[in-house]
């Protein structure tokens, strides 16, 4: 039986879906603009992704407390409008002949920062909108949408880029944020914000509130360390796998698209099964099994070879990995929401996202150096070996059964 989560969740889900599809349709547009329009060198293209990711994470860290003490819907709308203006500035500057590499870098930072703040606000509002016992179902729907967009977005974006060019594709991404803001605007009912003394300014110690809350809860701490290490080690190999498949093994564009498009559908299947598996076998058991498997399968990429066998190897390995991620991620996100008090939710989510992105950027650089000193396949193999140790950080049942640390204040419902 399909769980009904209410019209408020429906609009929040719709807003998330349209902006996620816009992001994935425009995936790769910035590197293409940097190469084909601005004629930037390879190092500048790499810097555009890594620096944008890292700077956005650093800028987003102070936003957690700011988001926490404000009504969440206005924050989400503001972040969508900021992303719309930032992205729309690219085609406008291009038409005026003013587009530069520096502008792309600034837009990347602004968009990334706003995305972290939006995610923090939407996670806090989701906890307010949806009853606790339905959070896993809700997170499974978000996760499934994300993986379908991952599978369908790049091929659609590639066709759109081929027909209209990368600059127009960026405009489509900008419009998706405008539609997302309209979706959030349609959410009715109350809102939520943590109280704060208006006479008290934001202190430096407040910026560490989310970090302190994660460290105090042993289950959250272990989930946090496991999640950021797994995602960091996996993301560090994505550019190297592109170099390996497209450069050394000479895969065609359509083969490369298949190698990453088909496996993403496994994420949708895993997300749809997540709540059912947790109900039947227990949330902790499903989390541990899927968490261990998602750390095991990446080692299979060490056996990728040229030709059709190599293509099938990538599809099978990535498909199994992403299916396990589709099962694990909604459970992890639900556990984080349920263990986090309402007056810390935005801070915990923003800290989690910012630190994860910082680690991803750092590991991308480190693994790029490793690939230069050895080879892309050797560096990918090293990542797979290290991933085998990450399940040791998964929380045990005794950690999850422990009570979450007490919050200092109660959240405020805003009518």
Secondary structure, 3 states (H helix, E strand, C coil): CCCCCCHHHHHHHHHHHHHHHHHHHCCCHHHHHHHHHCCCCHHHHHHHHHHHHHHHHHHHHCHHHHHHCCCHHHHHHHHHHHHHHHHHHHHHHHHCCCCCHHHHHHHHHHHHHHHHHHHHHHHHHHHHHCCHHHHHHHHHHHHHHHHHHHHHHHHHHHHHHHHHCHHHHHHHHHHHHHHHHHHHHCCCCCEEEECCCCCCCCCHHHHHHHHHHHHHCHHHHHHHHHHHHHHHHHHHHHHHHHHHHHHHCCCCHHHHHHHHHHHHHHHHHHHHHHHHHHHHHCHHHHHHHHHHHHHHHHHHHHHCCCHHHHHHHHHHHHHHHHHHHHHHHHHHHHHHHHHCCCCCHHHHHHHHHHHHHHHHHHHHHHHHHHHHHCCHHHHHHHHHHHHCCHHHHCCCHHHHHCCCCCCCCCEEEEC
